[in-house]
Amino acid sequence: RHTKETVQRGLEEFRRKKESMSKLLSCRLCHRSIVEAVSVVPCGHSYCRTCRKGYEPECSQCGPKRKPEGLYRNVLVDQAMELF
């Protein structure tokens, strides 16, 4: 049997996880939810396709120390965004 406190703890945990997921699925360039996700090889950081276009020489999270080898469309991130 669920008590009021158990339900409240569950809701608070859900809110924390939702906020954490929101941060993970945010574009580091425009700070909004990722649209048409692309991920950088080899680091795997993801961005909106249109945001990433102007930053080809480096990953904005890794900086110049790690040169991108390429980009790929990340359908898994897109699917996660649909669920979120």
Solvent accessible surface area in square Angstrom, and as a share of the most:
residue,aa,sasa,rsa
1,R,280,1.02
2,H,148,0.66
3,T,72,0.42
4,K,148,0.63
5,E,99,0.44
6,T,52,0.30
7,V,75,0.43
8,Q,96,0.43
9,R,153,0.56
10,G,39,0.38
11,L,86,0.43
12,E,77,0.35
13,E,76,0.34
14,F,129,0.54
15,R,136,0.50
16,R,138,0.50
17,K,126,0.53
18,K,102,0.43
19,E,104,0.47
20,S,59,0.38
21,M,86,0.38
22,S,45,0.29
23,K,121,0.51
24,L,123,0.61
25,L,17,0.08
26,S,28,0.18
27,C,1,0.00
28,R,112,0.41
29,L,41,0.20
30,C,33,0.20
31,H,141,0.63
32,R,166,0.60
33,S,61,0.40
34,I,8,0.04
35,V,97,0.56
36,E,74,0.33
37,A,0,0.00
38,V,9,0.05
39,S,0,0.00
40,V,2,0.01
41,V,52,0.30
42,P,66,0.41
43,C,31,0.19
44,G,38,0.37
45,H,56,0.25
46,S,21,0.13
47,Y,0,0.00
48,C,6,0.04
49,R,83,0.30
50,T,92,0.53
51,C,32,0.19
52,R,2,0.01
53,K,126,0.53
54,G,67,0.64
55,Y,101,0.39
56,E,90,0.40
57,P,98,0.62
58,E,58,0.26
59,C,1,0.01
60,S,48,0.31
61,Q,74,0.33
62,C,17,0.10
63,G,14,0.13
64,P,92,0.58
65,K,175,0.74
66,R,110,0.40
67,K,128,0.54
68,P,30,0.19
69,E,135,0.61
70,G,30,0.29
71,L,65,0.32
72,Y,105,0.40
73,R,113,0.41
74,N,21,0.11
75,V,86,0.49
76,L,138,0.69
77,V,22,0.13
78,D,27,0.14
79,Q,92,0.41
80,A,30,0.23
81,M,35,0.16
82,E,145,0.65
83,L,162,0.80
84,F,94,0.39
